[in-house]
Amino acid sequence: MERLRSWTRRLYARLLESELSGVPSHVAVIQDGNRRYASKQGADPSDGHRAGAETTENVLEWCDELGVEELTLYAFSTENFDRPEAEREALFDLLESKLTEFADADRVHESEVCIRAIGETHRLPPRVKEAIDYAERRTAGYDRLHLNIALAYGGRAELLSAVRDVGREVESGELAPADIDVETVEDRLYDGPVRDVDLIIRTGGDERTSNFLPWHANGNEAAAYFCTPYWPEFRKVDFLRSIRTYQSREESWRRTRARRALALVRVLGETEVTEARRVLSRFNDALPRGEREALEETDAEIESTAD
């Protein structure tokens, strides 16, 4: 029976993959449910975290296969410092070993994965900071797939730190208030650029984003996919379903933009109509067949308006 279920899942995964018309550039994952998975198995929390680390490796492989360019994993939040000492130390041991393992893994170098940590990493134990430095040095020259590991991370703390940096520069005269823009803040969030988040995935059943990457996710109105499997149970079909959610959001967004353009055309003069049709034509190539047909109807309506 289990063999049949496994075969069915693989078949379904191939079907989902064949239906993809595009993938997000940047996926962010809240890996929730490791401890509850362990409890369900009658095991220690550390066993759940180790099982979750295997899922992390799988997701990295799926991203590489599908062409996702950036993956950010919520591995250790600032709230995790409040956990019992024994559990914290076990997590630190796992982070140290996995960072070192990833840095030396052939698949990481073959896939040209650039690893870096984001968050208040100065709060982590020296052994974890050393593992971070090692992983970042070993993969610094790669640019095909970026893996960001959020450690000692909190979204509000991240934004607060950036605002304080901007405030200090304004106070010292290095920066004029009129020159503050989006890039000013982004440059102070991380040592290097981070793409806007297209899709947030959360496992474990909770439907909230837990203050994760607020600047890059909320500002980009990222699609969100919440699912019930605990992180160690997360499968490729779940990942593909999440991408389908992203695609549905993108298609809805394009339809909305096209309809807004049509509404605008109806109140414009003849000169602007030509420009509006040019803008709409840019949407046409990016849409699946059904949406292209709908857009052609919109274009026809614009043409009749121009006449």
C-alpha positions as CSV (number, residue, x, y, z in Angstrom):
1,M,0.0,0.0,0.0
2,E,2.8,2.4,0.9
3,R,4.5,1.6,-2.4
4,L,1.3,2.5,-4.3
5,R,0.9,5.8,-2.4
6,S,4.6,6.7,-3.2
7,W,4.0,5.9,-6.9
8,T,0.9,8.0,-6.9
9,R,2.6,11.0,-5.3
10,R,5.5,10.8,-7.9
11,L,3.0,10.7,-10.7
12,Y,1.0,13.6,-9.3
13,A,4.3,15.6,-8.8
14,R,5.2,15.0,-12.5
15,L,1.7,16.2,-13.5
16,L,2.0,19.4,-11.4
17,E,5.5,20.1,-12.7
18,S,4.3,19.7,-16.3
19,E,1.6,22.3,-15.7
20,L,4.0,25.0,-14.4
21,S,4.1,28.0,-16.6
22,G,6.7,29.9,-14.5
23,V,8.4,29.8,-11.1
24,P,9.1,32.5,-8.5
25,S,12.5,34.0,-8.4
26,H,12.6,34.1,-4.6
27,V,11.0,31.6,-2.3
28,A,11.0,32.1,1.5
29,V,10.2,29.3,3.9
30,I,9.0,29.2,7.5
31,Q,10.0,25.7,8.5
32,D,7.5,25.1,11.2
33,G,6.5,21.8,13.0
34,N,9.9,20.1,13.7
35,R,9.1,19.7,17.4
36,R,5.5,18.7,16.9
37,Y,6.7,16.1,14.4
38,A,9.1,14.7,16.9
39,S,6.4,14.6,19.6
40,K,4.2,12.7,17.2
41,Q,6.9,10.2,16.7
42,G,7.6,9.9,20.4
43,A,11.1,11.4,19.9
44,D,13.2,14.2,21.2
45,P,12.9,17.7,19.7
46,S,16.4,17.4,18.4
47,D,15.3,14.4,16.3
48,G,12.6,16.5,14.7
49,H,15.2,19.2,13.8
50,R,17.5,16.7,12.2
51,A,14.6,15.3,10.2
52,G,13.7,18.8,9.1
53,A,17.3,19.4,8.0
54,E,16.8,16.6,5.5
55,T,13.8,18.3,4.1
56,T,15.8,21.5,3.8
57,E,18.3,19.7,1.5
58,N,15.4,18.4,-0.6
59,V,13.9,21.8,-1.1
60,L,17.3,23.2,-2.1
61,E,17.5,20.5,-4.7
62,W,13.9,21.2,-6.0
63,C,14.7,24.9,-6.3
64,D,17.8,24.1,-8.4
65,E,15.8,21.7,-10.6
66,L,13.0,24.3,-11.2
67,G,15.1,27.4,-11.7
68,V,14.3,29.3,-8.5
69,E,17.1,31.8,-8.1
70,E,16.9,32.6,-4.3
71,L,15.8,30.6,-1.3
72,T,15.5,32.0,2.2
73,L,15.0,29.7,5.2
74,Y,13.8,30.8,8.6
75,A,16.1,28.5,10.6
76,F,16.4,30.3,14.0
77,S,14.3,33.3,15.2
78,T,15.2,35.7,18.0
79,E,12.4,34.1,20.0
80,N,14.2,30.7,19.8
81,F,16.7,32.1,22.3
82,D,14.0,31.6,24.9
83,R,13.8,27.8,24.4
84,P,15.3,25.5,27.1
85,E,19.1,25.5,27.1
86,A,19.4,21.8,26.1
87,E,17.2,22.3,23.0
88,R,19.1,25.5,22.1
89,E,22.4,23.8,22.3
90,A,21.2,20.9,20.2
91,L,20.0,23.3,17.6
92,F,23.3,25.1,17.6
93,D,25.1,21.8,17.2
94,L,22.9,21.0,14.2
95,L,23.3,24.4,12.6
96,E,27.1,24.1,13.0
97,S,27.3,20.7,11.4
98,K,24.8,21.4,8.6
99,L,26.5,24.7,7.6
100,T,29.8,22.9,7.4
101,E,28.3,20.0,5.6
102,F,26.6,22.2,3.0
103,A,29.8,24.2,2.5
104,D,31.7,21.0,1.6
105,A,28.9,19.2,-0.3
106,D,29.6,18.5,-4.0
107,R,26.0,19.2,-4.9
108,V,26.3,22.7,-3.5
109,H,29.4,23.4,-5.6
110,E,28.0,21.7,-8.7
111,S,24.8,23.8,-8.4
112,E,26.9,27.0,-7.6
113,V,25.0,27.8,-4.5
114,C,26.0,31.0,-2.7
115,I,25.3,30.6,1.1
116,R,24.9,33.4,3.5
117,A,23.3,34.1,6.9
118,I,21.0,37.0,7.7
119,G,20.0,38.2,11.1
120,E,21.6,39.2,14.4
121,T,24.3,36.5,13.9
122,H,26.6,38.2,16.5
123,R,24.2,36.7,19.2
124,L,25.0,33.2,18.1
125,P,27.7,31.0,19.8
126,P,31.2,31.2,18.4
127,R,31.1,27.8,16.9
128,V,28.0,28.6,14.8
129,K,29.5,32.0,13.7
130,E,32.7,30.1,12.6
131,A,30.6,27.7,10.6
132,I,28.7,30.6,9.0
133,D,32.0,32.3,8.0
134,Y,33.3,29.0,6.6
135,A,30.2,28.4,4.5
136,E,30.1,32.0,3.2
137,R,33.8,31.9,2.3
138,R,33.5,28.6,0.5
139,T,30.6,29.6,-1.7
140,A,31.2,33.4,-2.1
141,G,32.1,33.1,-5.8
142,Y,28.8,31.5,-6.8
143,D,25.8,33.3,-8.2
144,R,23.4,30.7,-9.7
145,L,21.3,29.9,-6.6
146,H,21.4,32.1,-3.5
147,L,20.6,30.4,-0.2
148,N,19.9,32.8,2.7
149,I,19.7,31.2,6.1
150,A,17.8,33.4,8.6
151,L,19.6,33.0,12.0
152,A,18.8,34.9,15.2
153,Y,16.4,36.7,12.9
154,G,13.4,39.0,13.6
155,G,11.8,41.2,11.0
156,R,11.1,44.2,13.2
157,A,14.6,44.1,14.6
158,E,15.9,44.0,11.0
159,L,14.0,47.1,10.0
160,L,14.8,48.9,13.3
161,S,18.5,48.4,12.7
162,A,18.3,49.8,9.2
163,V,16.4,52.8,10.4
164,R,18.9,53.5,13.1
165,D,21.7,53.3,10.6
166,V,20.0,55.8,8.4
167,G,19.3,58.1,11.4
168,R,23.0,58.1,12.4
169,E,24.0,59.0,8.9
170,V,21.5,61.8,8.8
171,E,22.7,63.1,12.2
172,S,26.3,63.0,11.1
173,G,25.6,64.9,7.9
174,E,26.6,61.9,5.7
175,L,23.0,61.6,4.3
176,A,20.4,64.3,3.5
177,P,16.8,63.4,4.5
178,A,15.7,64.3,1.0
179,D,18.0,61.6,-0.4
180,I,16.4,58.7,1.6
181,D,14.6,56.3,-0.7
182,V,13.9,52.6,-1.0
183,E,17.5,51.8,-2.0
184,T,18.8,53.7,1.1
185,V,17.0,51.3,3.4
186,E,17.7,48.1,1.4
187,D,21.4,48.8,1.3
188,R,21.4,48.8,5.1
189,L,19.4,45.6,5.6
190,Y,22.0,43.2,4.3
191,D,25.6,43.1,3.1
192,G,24.4,42.3,-0.4
193,P,21.1,42.6,-2.4
194,V,18.1,40.4,-1.7
195,R,15.4,39.9,-4.3
196,D,11.9,40.8,-3.5
197,V,10.1,37.7,-2.1
198,D,7.6,36.2,-4.6
199,L,6.3,33.3,-2.4
200,I,6.3,32.6,1.3
201,I,5.7,29.0,2.4
202,R,4.7,28.0,5.9
203,T,4.4,24.4,7.1
204,G,2.8,23.1,10.2
205,G,-0.7,24.4,9.9
206,D,-0.4,28.0,11.2
207,E,-1.5,30.7,8.8
208,R,0.7,33.7,9.6
209,T,4.0,34.9,8.3
210,S,5.6,35.6,11.7
211,N,7.3,38.9,10.8
212,F,9.4,37.2,8.2
213,L,11.2,39.4,5.6
214,P,8.6,42.2,6.0
215,W,10.4,44.6,3.7
216,H,10.9,42.2,0.8
217,A,7.7,40.1,1.2
218,N,5.0,42.6,2.3
219,G,6.3,45.3,0.0
220,N,6.1,43.0,-2.9
221,E,2.7,41.6,-1.9
222,A,4.2,38.1,-2.0
223,A,1.9,35.1,-2.5
224,A,1.6,33.0,0.7
225,Y,1.1,29.2,0.9
226,F,0.1,27.6,4.2
227,C,0.0,23.8,4.5
228,T,-0.6,21.4,7.3
229,P,2.4,18.9,7.0
230,Y,5.1,19.4,9.5
231,W,8.4,20.5,8.0
232,P,9.9,17.0,8.0
233,E,6.8,15.8,6.2
234,F,6.9,18.5,3.5
235,R,7.1,16.7,0.0
236,K,7.8,17.8,-3.5
237,V,4.0,17.8,-4.3
238,D,3.5,20.3,-1.5
239,F,6.3,22.5,-3.0
240,L,4.7,22.3,-6.4
241,R,1.3,23.2,-5.0
242,S,2.9,26.3,-3.4
243,I,4.2,27.3,-6.8
244,R,0.8,26.8,-8.3
245,T,-0.6,29.2,-5.7
246,Y,2.1,31.7,-6.8
247,Q,1.1,31.3,-10.4
248,S,-2.6,31.9,-9.6
249,R,-1.7,35.1,-7.8
250,E,0.4,36.3,-10.8
251,E,-2.4,35.5,-13.3
252,S,-4.9,37.3,-11.1
253,W,-2.6,40.3,-10.9
254,R,-2.2,40.5,-14.6
255,R,-5.9,40.3,-15.2
256,T,-6.4,43.1,-12.7
257,R,-3.8,45.3,-14.4
258,A,-5.3,44.6,-17.9
259,R,-8.8,45.6,-16.6
260,R,-7.5,48.7,-15.0
261,A,-5.8,49.6,-18.3
262,L,-9.1,49.2,-20.2
263,A,-10.9,51.3,-17.7
264,L,-8.3,54.0,-18.1
265,V,-8.5,53.8,-21.8
266,R,-12.2,54.6,-21.7
267,V,-11.4,58.0,-20.3
268,L,-8.4,58.9,-22.4
269,G,-8.0,60.5,-25.7
270,E,-7.0,58.8,-29.0
271,T,-3.2,59.4,-28.5
272,E,-3.1,57.7,-25.2
273,V,-5.1,54.7,-26.6
274,T,-2.2,53.7,-28.8
275,E,0.2,53.7,-25.8
276,A,-2.3,51.7,-23.7
277,R,-2.5,49.0,-26.4
278,R,1.2,48.8,-26.5
279,V,1.3,48.3,-22.7
280,L,-1.3,45.6,-22.8
281,S,0.6,43.7,-25.5
282,R,3.4,43.3,-23.0
283,F,1.0,41.2,-20.8
284,N,0.0,39.0,-23.7
285,D,3.2,36.9,-24.0
286,A,3.4,36.2,-20.3
287,L,-0.1,34.8,-20.0
288,P,-1.3,31.2,-20.5
289,R,-3.6,30.5,-23.5
290,G,-6.9,31.2,-21.6
291,E,-5.7,34.5,-20.3
292,R,-4.3,35.5,-23.7
293,E,-7.7,35.0,-25.2
294,A,-9.3,37.2,-22.5
295,L,-6.7,39.8,-23.2
296,E,-7.3,39.7,-26.9
297,E,-11.0,40.5,-26.2
298,T,-9.8,43.4,-24.0
299,D,-7.6,44.6,-26.9
300,A,-10.5,44.4,-29.3
301,E,-12.6,46.5,-26.9
302,I,-9.9,49.1,-26.8
303,E,-9.8,49.2,-30.6
304,S,-13.5,49.8,-30.8
305,T,-13.1,52.5,-28.2
306,A,-10.4,54.2,-30.3
307,D,-12.7,54.0,-33.4
